[in-house]
């Protein structure tokens, strides 16, 4: 598994992690993913999956990078602290590696939220602070609110079909040394399941590249994402077989010609 920096922290994480939104696979796929090198597990208090993550990492906590998120309904100072305590309890851990604001909330001053996030780092309960679903202006505002620690990541929607972040957010994060954690990198399975027939030009092209490089279409779609320097992907996998397939998207690279071809077809 190839590793990438988590922002400017000096910490290296796998370029393919394990997403937990709508996850129903139990402990086994998560354990397998960690064994295969996908030791970044991303969940959230509103997913309802923190407990199974806690079960999966029991006994191997020091080998896992645990990421979770605070709900946008809990962004007042005291609410952030209570939410973190709840996540720590459900995850059955003493600290969270990456604690993220799930969505911005325009009704709560970002300065108040970030003061609480930094307090969690000061207390040793959180190692690094991230955000999710933040636009460039929202990210700039959040950065300006920080006093002692950087924002190391922004988790956003990104895949071959959904490329809006390429206009400004992706280059901004690259310039700022902020990791981009791409959720739904397979577009909720659409890029993994086809159809691969000729009339669907995009899917046909993805299938053609996959056949040429002797990988699956899902592996090509994930590799296309991670070819962007700051991008880490967190596909959700309910089955061990799918975890193996997704992890097989790392350790090799599409050629620049293949990337340009897919860029053009999926533009």
Secondary structure, 3 states (H helix, E strand, C coil): CCEEECCCCCCEEECECEECCCCCCCHHHHHHHHHCCCCEEECCCCCCCHHHHHHHCCCCHHHCEEEEEECHHHCCHHHHHHHHHHHHHHHCCCCEEEEEECCCCCCCCHHHHHHHHHHHHHCCCEEEEEEECCCHHHHHHHHHHCCCCCEEEEEEECECCECHHHCCHHHHHHHHCCEEEEECCCCCCHHHHCCCCCCCHHHHHHHHHHHHHCCCHHHHHHHHHHCCCCEEECCCCCCHHHHHHHHCCCCCCCCHHHHHHHHHHCC
